[in-house]
Amino acid sequence: MPIIVNLDVMMAKRKISLNELSDRVDITISNLSILKTGKAKAISFSTMEAICKALDCQPGDILEYSEEVH
């Protein structure tokens, strides 16, 4: 998939754990993990908004498009 999820990078920059982000965003750890590993097929705008608010970042800080195969 040409969409790369950099959620783990932003979490590391903000020094926030998966558990803490899960609590702040009110999303299960398992769903965040699926997103973090790039296995999610979709993400809602409300979820992206909540993550961006919790991490004080922009959607482009989390999602990246690349035609290269990773």
Backbone as XML, in Angstrom:
<?xml version="1.0"?>
<chain id="A" units="angstrom">
  <residue number="1" name="MET">
    <atom name="N" x="0.837" y="-1.177" z="0.000"/>
    <atom name="CA" x="0.000" y="0.000" z="0.000"/>
    <atom name="C" x="0.882" y="1.241" z="0.000"/>
  </residue>
  <residue number="2" name="PRO">
    <atom name="N" x="0.566" y="2.216" z="-0.832"/>
    <atom name="CA" x="1.421" y="3.403" z="-0.910"/>
    <atom name="C" x="1.219" y="4.412" z="0.222"/>
  </residue>
  <residue number="3" name="ILE">
    <atom name="N" x="0.308" y="4.144" z="1.146"/>
    <atom name="CA" x="0.130" y="5.028" z="2.302"/>
    <atom name="C" x="0.958" y="4.484" z="3.460"/>
  </residue>
  <residue number="4" name="ILE">
    <atom name="N" x="1.841" y="5.314" z="3.963"/>
    <atom name="CA" x="2.716" y="4.936" z="5.077"/>
    <atom name="C" x="2.205" y="5.623" z="6.333"/>
  </residue>
  <residue number="5" name="VAL">
    <atom name="N" x="2.059" y="4.852" z="7.400"/>
    <atom name="CA" x="1.574" y="5.389" z="8.670"/>
    <atom name="C" x="2.774" y="5.618" z="9.587"/>
  </residue>
  <residue number="6" name="ASN">
    <atom name="N" x="2.963" y="6.871" z="9.976"/>
    <atom name="CA" x="4.082" y="7.241" z="10.842"/>
    <atom name="C" x="3.623" y="7.530" z="12.272"/>
  </residue>
  <residue number="7" name="LEU">
    <atom name="N" x="2.589" y="6.828" z="12.706"/>
    <atom name="CA" x="2.053" y="7.053" z="14.045"/>
    <atom name="C" x="3.100" y="6.759" z="15.112"/>
  </residue>
  <residue number="8" name="ASP">
    <atom name="N" x="3.858" y="5.701" z="14.933"/>
    <atom name="CA" x="4.886" y="5.351" z="15.920"/>
    <atom name="C" x="5.951" y="6.436" z="16.033"/>
  </residue>
  <residue number="9" name="VAL">
    <atom name="N" x="6.267" y="7.094" z="14.914"/>
    <atom name="CA" x="7.257" y="8.183" z="14.919"/>
    <atom name="C" x="6.731" y="9.359" z="15.742"/>
  </residue>
  <residue number="10" name="MET">
    <atom name="N" x="5.472" y="9.743" z="15.505"/>
    <atom name="CA" x="4.888" y="10.863" z="16.246"/>
    <atom name="C" x="4.739" y="10.520" z="17.725"/>
  </residue>
  <residue number="11" name="MET">
    <atom name="N" x="4.387" y="9.284" z="18.021"/>
    <atom name="CA" x="4.268" y="8.876" z="19.420"/>
    <atom name="C" x="5.629" y="8.968" z="20.115"/>
  </residue>
  <residue number="12" name="ALA">
    <atom name="N" x="6.672" y="8.570" z="19.427"/>
    <atom name="CA" x="8.019" y="8.641" z="20.005"/>
    <atom name="C" x="8.436" y="10.103" z="20.214"/>
  </residue>
  <residue number="13" name="LYS">
    <atom name="N" x="8.142" y="10.952" z="19.229"/>
    <atom name="CA" x="8.485" y="12.378" z="19.357"/>
    <atom name="C" x="7.765" y="13.018" z="20.530"/>
  </residue>
  <residue number="14" name="ARG">
    <atom name="N" x="6.530" y="12.590" z="20.778"/>
    <atom name="CA" x="5.727" y="13.169" z="21.860"/>
    <atom name="C" x="5.888" y="12.390" z="23.171"/>
  </residue>
  <residue number="15" name="LYS">
    <atom name="N" x="6.680" y="11.323" z="23.111"/>
    <atom name="CA" x="6.941" y="10.483" z="24.291"/>
    <atom name="C" x="5.635" y="10.016" z="24.931"/>
  </residue>
  <residue number="16" name="ILE">
    <atom name="N" x="4.786" y="9.417" z="24.099"/>
    <atom name="CA" x="3.498" y="8.924" z="24.558"/>
    <atom name="C" x="3.384" y="7.439" z="24.213"/>
  </residue>
  <residue number="17" name="SER">
    <atom name="N" x="2.889" y="6.670" z="25.137"/>
    <atom name="CA" x="2.748" y="5.226" z="24.932"/>
    <atom name="C" x="1.437" y="4.921" z="24.219"/>
  </residue>
  <residue number="18" name="LEU">
    <atom name="N" x="1.349" y="3.702" z="23.714"/>
    <atom name="CA" x="0.131" y="3.238" z="23.062"/>
    <atom name="C" x="-1.032" y="3.265" z="24.053"/>
  </residue>
  <residue number="19" name="ASN">
    <atom name="N" x="-0.771" y="2.863" z="25.293"/>
    <atom name="CA" x="-1.817" y="2.870" z="26.324"/>
    <atom name="C" x="-2.325" y="4.278" z="26.594"/>
  </residue>
  <residue number="20" name="GLU">
    <atom name="N" x="-1.400" y="5.224" z="26.707"/>
    <atom name="CA" x="-1.786" y="6.607" z="26.992"/>
    <atom name="C" x="-2.562" y="7.206" z="25.819"/>
  </residue>
  <residue number="21" name="LEU">
    <atom name="N" x="-2.103" y="6.961" z="24.601"/>
    <atom name="CA" x="-2.804" y="7.474" z="23.426"/>
    <atom name="C" x="-4.196" y="6.855" z="23.336"/>
  </residue>
  <residue number="22" name="SER">
    <atom name="N" x="-4.287" y="5.587" z="23.616"/>
    <atom name="CA" x="-5.573" y="4.901" z="23.609"/>
    <atom name="C" x="-6.548" y="5.563" z="24.588"/>
  </residue>
  <residue number="23" name="ASP">
    <atom name="N" x="-6.075" y="5.898" z="25.772"/>
    <atom name="CA" x="-6.910" y="6.565" z="26.766"/>
    <atom name="C" x="-7.334" y="7.954" z="26.302"/>
  </residue>
  <residue number="24" name="ARG">
    <atom name="N" x="-6.396" y="8.712" z="25.750"/>
    <atom name="CA" x="-6.678" y="10.084" z="25.321"/>
    <atom name="C" x="-7.647" y="10.138" z="24.146"/>
  </residue>
  <residue number="25" name="VAL">
    <atom name="N" x="-7.519" y="9.173" z="23.235"/>
    <atom name="CA" x="-8.295" y="9.195" z="22.000"/>
    <atom name="C" x="-9.567" y="8.356" z="22.117"/>
  </residue>
  <residue number="26" name="ASP">
    <atom name="N" x="-9.645" y="7.539" z="23.157"/>
    <atom name="CA" x="-10.778" y="6.643" z="23.375"/>
    <atom name="C" x="-10.939" y="5.648" z="22.224"/>
  </residue>
  <residue number="27" name="ILE">
    <atom name="N" x="-9.815" y="5.030" z="21.866"/>
    <atom name="CA" x="-9.770" y="3.977" z="20.852"/>
    <atom name="C" x="-9.058" y="2.789" z="21.506"/>
  </residue>
  <residue number="28" name="THR">
    <atom name="N" x="-9.491" y="1.594" z="21.176"/>
    <atom name="CA" x="-8.861" y="0.428" z="21.787"/>
    <atom name="C" x="-7.391" y="0.334" z="21.384"/>
  </residue>
  <residue number="29" name="ILE">
    <atom name="N" x="-6.619" y="-0.255" z="22.255"/>
    <atom name="CA" x="-5.194" y="-0.463" z="21.975"/>
    <atom name="C" x="-5.040" y="-1.308" z="20.725"/>
  </residue>
  <residue number="30" name="SER">
    <atom name="N" x="-5.901" y="-2.295" z="20.575"/>
    <atom name="CA" x="-5.785" y="-3.170" z="19.414"/>
    <atom name="C" x="-6.051" y="-2.414" z="18.113"/>
  </residue>
  <residue number="31" name="ASN">
    <atom name="N" x="-7.029" y="-1.498" z="18.090"/>
    <atom name="CA" x="-7.277" y="-0.705" z="16.884"/>
    <atom name="C" x="-6.142" y="0.274" z="16.603"/>
  </residue>
  <residue number="32" name="LEU">
    <atom name="N" x="-5.588" y="0.868" z="17.646"/>
    <atom name="CA" x="-4.434" y="1.748" z="17.451"/>
    <atom name="C" x="-3.236" y="0.964" z="16.930"/>
  </residue>
  <residue number="33" name="SER">
    <atom name="N" x="-3.061" y="-0.230" z="17.435"/>
    <atom name="CA" x="-1.960" y="-1.083" z="16.991"/>
    <atom name="C" x="-2.104" y="-1.437" z="15.508"/>
  </residue>
  <residue number="34" name="ILE">
    <atom name="N" x="-3.326" y="-1.747" z="15.087"/>
    <atom name="CA" x="-3.583" y="-2.038" z="13.668"/>
    <atom name="C" x="-3.238" y="-0.826" z="12.815"/>
  </residue>
  <residue number="35" name="LEU">
    <atom name="N" x="-3.616" y="0.350" z="13.285"/>
    <atom name="CA" x="-3.295" y="1.584" z="12.553"/>
    <atom name="C" x="-1.788" y="1.815" z="12.543"/>
  </residue>
  <residue number="36" name="LYS">
    <atom name="N" x="-1.163" y="1.665" z="13.692"/>
    <atom name="CA" x="0.276" y="1.921" z="13.835"/>
    <atom name="C" x="1.119" y="1.019" z="12.936"/>
  </residue>
  <residue number="37" name="THR">
    <atom name="N" x="0.690" y="-0.211" z="12.760"/>
    <atom name="CA" x="1.458" y="-1.152" z="11.943"/>
    <atom name="C" x="1.129" y="-1.062" z="10.455"/>
  </residue>
  <residue number="38" name="GLY">
    <atom name="N" x="0.217" y="-0.144" z="10.105"/>
    <atom name="CA" x="-0.120" y="0.048" z="8.704"/>
    <atom name="C" x="-1.069" y="-1.000" z="8.155"/>
  </residue>
  <residue number="39" name="LYS">
    <atom name="N" x="-1.724" y="-1.758" z="9.017"/>
    <atom name="CA" x="-2.628" y="-2.820" z="8.572"/>
    <atom name="C" x="-4.073" y="-2.352" z="8.442"/>
  </residue>
  <residue number="40" name="ALA">
    <atom name="N" x="-4.358" y="-1.117" z="8.862"/>
    <atom name="CA" x="-5.722" y="-0.587" z="8.768"/>
    <atom name="C" x="-6.056" y="-0.296" z="7.310"/>
  </residue>
  <residue number="41" name="LYS">
    <atom name="N" x="-7.290" y="-0.543" z="6.951"/>
    <atom name="CA" x="-7.760" y="-0.281" z="5.588"/>
    <atom name="C" x="-8.313" y="1.129" z="5.452"/>
  </residue>
  <residue number="42" name="ALA">
    <atom name="N" x="-8.715" y="1.730" z="6.575"/>
    <atom name="CA" x="-9.308" y="3.065" z="6.552"/>
    <atom name="C" x="-9.190" y="3.693" z="7.935"/>
  </residue>
  <residue number="43" name="ILE">
    <atom name="N" x="-9.361" y="5.010" z="7.979"/>
    <atom name="CA" x="-9.408" y="5.740" z="9.244"/>
    <atom name="C" x="-10.439" y="6.853" z="9.080"/>
  </residue>
  <residue number="44" name="SER">
    <atom name="N" x="-11.273" y="7.032" z="10.076"/>
    <atom name="CA" x="-12.292" y="8.075" z="9.988"/>
    <atom name="C" x="-11.661" y="9.434" z="10.300"/>
  </residue>
  <residue number="45" name="PHE">
    <atom name="N" x="-12.302" y="10.481" z="9.801"/>
    <atom name="CA" x="-11.822" y="11.832" z="10.086"/>
    <atom name="C" x="-11.888" y="12.120" z="11.582"/>
  </residue>
  <residue number="46" name="SER">
    <atom name="N" x="-12.904" y="11.613" z="12.251"/>
    <atom name="CA" x="-13.012" y="11.870" z="13.692"/>
    <atom name="C" x="-11.873" y="11.211" z="14.464"/>
  </residue>
  <residue number="47" name="THR">
    <atom name="N" x="-11.477" y="10.017" z="14.039"/>
    <atom name="CA" x="-10.341" y="9.340" z="14.677"/>
    <atom name="C" x="-9.047" y="10.099" z="14.390"/>
  </residue>
  <residue number="48" name="MET">
    <atom name="N" x="-8.857" y="10.512" z="13.138"/>
    <atom name="CA" x="-7.653" y="11.266" z="12.784"/>
    <atom name="C" x="-7.600" y="12.580" z="13.561"/>
  </residue>
  <residue number="49" name="GLU">
    <atom name="N" x="-8.755" y="13.243" z="13.684"/>
    <atom name="CA" x="-8.811" y="14.493" z="14.440"/>
    <atom name="C" x="-8.417" y="14.264" z="15.895"/>
  </residue>
  <residue number="50" name="ALA">
    <atom name="N" x="-8.942" y="13.211" z="16.508"/>
    <atom name="CA" x="-8.638" y="12.908" z="17.910"/>
    <atom name="C" x="-7.157" y="12.592" z="18.101"/>
  </residue>
  <residue number="51" name="ILE">
    <atom name="N" x="-6.579" y="11.836" z="17.177"/>
    <atom name="CA" x="-5.150" y="11.501" z="17.265"/>
    <atom name="C" x="-4.303" y="12.761" z="17.102"/>
  </residue>
  <residue number="52" name="CYS">
    <atom name="N" x="-4.646" y="13.583" z="16.123"/>
    <atom name="CA" x="-3.889" y="14.823" z="15.897"/>
    <atom name="C" x="-3.984" y="15.754" z="17.101"/>
  </residue>
  <residue number="53" name="LYS">
    <atom name="N" x="-5.154" y="15.825" z="17.708"/>
    <atom name="CA" x="-5.325" y="16.658" z="18.902"/>
    <atom name="C" x="-4.477" y="16.124" z="20.049"/>
  </residue>
  <residue number="54" name="ALA">
    <atom name="N" x="-4.510" y="14.808" z="20.252"/>
    <atom name="CA" x="-3.755" y="14.193" z="21.353"/>
    <atom name="C" x="-2.245" y="14.331" z="21.160"/>
  </residue>
  <residue number="55" name="LEU">
    <atom name="N" x="-1.797" y="14.279" z="19.902"/>
    <atom name="CA" x="-0.359" y="14.343" z="19.625"/>
    <atom name="C" x="0.101" y="15.735" z="19.206"/>
  </residue>
  <residue number="56" name="ASP">
    <atom name="N" x="-0.842" y="16.692" z="19.140"/>
    <atom name="CA" x="-0.533" y="18.061" z="18.725"/>
    <atom name="C" x="0.243" y="18.059" z="17.405"/>
  </residue>
  <residue number="57" name="CYS">
    <atom name="N" x="-0.389" y="17.470" z="16.378"/>
    <atom name="CA" x="0.263" y="17.364" z="15.076"/>
    <atom name="C" x="-0.759" y="17.513" z="13.951"/>
  </residue>
  <residue number="58" name="GLN">
    <atom name="N" x="-0.308" y="17.460" z="12.735"/>
    <atom name="CA" x="-1.143" y="17.540" z="11.551"/>
    <atom name="C" x="-1.309" y="16.136" z="10.965"/>
  </residue>
  <residue number="59" name="PRO">
    <atom name="N" x="-2.392" y="15.898" z="10.194"/>
    <atom name="CA" x="-2.566" y="14.584" z="9.571"/>
    <atom name="C" x="-1.358" y="14.163" z="8.724"/>
  </residue>
  <residue number="60" name="GLY">
    <atom name="N" x="-0.725" y="15.113" z="8.070"/>
    <atom name="CA" x="0.459" y="14.815" z="7.253"/>
    <atom name="C" x="1.662" y="14.361" z="8.063"/>
  </residue>
  <residue number="61" name="ASP">
    <atom name="N" x="1.639" y="14.622" z="9.370"/>
    <atom name="CA" x="2.712" y="14.125" z="10.238"/>
    <atom name="C" x="2.550" y="12.629" z="10.486"/>
  </residue>
  <residue number="62" name="ILE">
    <atom name="N" x="1.317" y="12.135" z="10.306"/>
    <atom name="CA" x="1.017" y="10.736" z="10.594"/>
    <atom name="C" x="0.922" y="9.897" z="9.326"/>
  </residue>
  <residue number="63" name="LEU">
    <atom name="N" x="0.335" y="10.472" z="8.279"/>
    <atom name="CA" x="0.145" y="9.736" z="7.025"/>
    <atom name="C" x="1.027" y="10.309" z="5.928"/>
  </residue>
  <residue number="64" name="GLU">
    <atom name="N" x="1.587" y="9.422" z="5.122"/>
    <atom name="CA" x="2.492" y="9.815" z="4.046"/>
    <atom name="C" x="2.186" y="8.952" z="2.827"/>
  </residue>
  <residue number="65" name="TYR">
    <atom name="N" x="2.267" y="9.552" z="1.658"/>
    <atom name="CA" x="2.059" y="8.817" z="0.419"/>
    <atom name="C" x="3.406" y="8.582" z="-0.256"/>
  </residue>
  <residue number="66" name="SER">
    <atom name="N" x="3.630" y="7.346" z="-0.693"/>
    <atom name="CA" x="4.857" y="7.012" z="-1.416"/>
    <atom name="C" x="4.556" y="5.939" z="-2.438"/>
  </residue>
  <residue number="67" name="GLU">
    <atom name="N" x="5.005" y="6.149" z="-3.665"/>
    <atom name="CA" x="4.790" y="5.138" z="-4.709"/>
    <atom name="C" x="5.780" y="3.992" z="-4.581"/>
  </residue>
  <residue number="68" name="GLU">
    <atom name="N" x="6.827" y="4.195" z="-3.799"/>
    <atom name="CA" x="7.827" y="3.140" z="-3.594"/>
    <atom name="C" x="7.221" y="2.010" z="-2.766"/>
  </residue>
  <residue number="69" name="VAL">
    <atom name="N" x="7.631" y="0.800" z="-3.043"/>
    <atom name="CA" x="7.182" y="-0.355" z="-2.276"/>
    <atom name="C" x="8.030" y="-0.445" z="-1.017"/>
  </residue>
  <residue number="70" name="HIS">
    <atom name="N" x="7.369" y="-0.589" z="0.131"/>
    <atom name="CA" x="8.093" y="-0.688" z="1.420"/>
    <atom name="C" x="8.020" y="-2.064" z="1.966"/>
  </residue>
</chain>
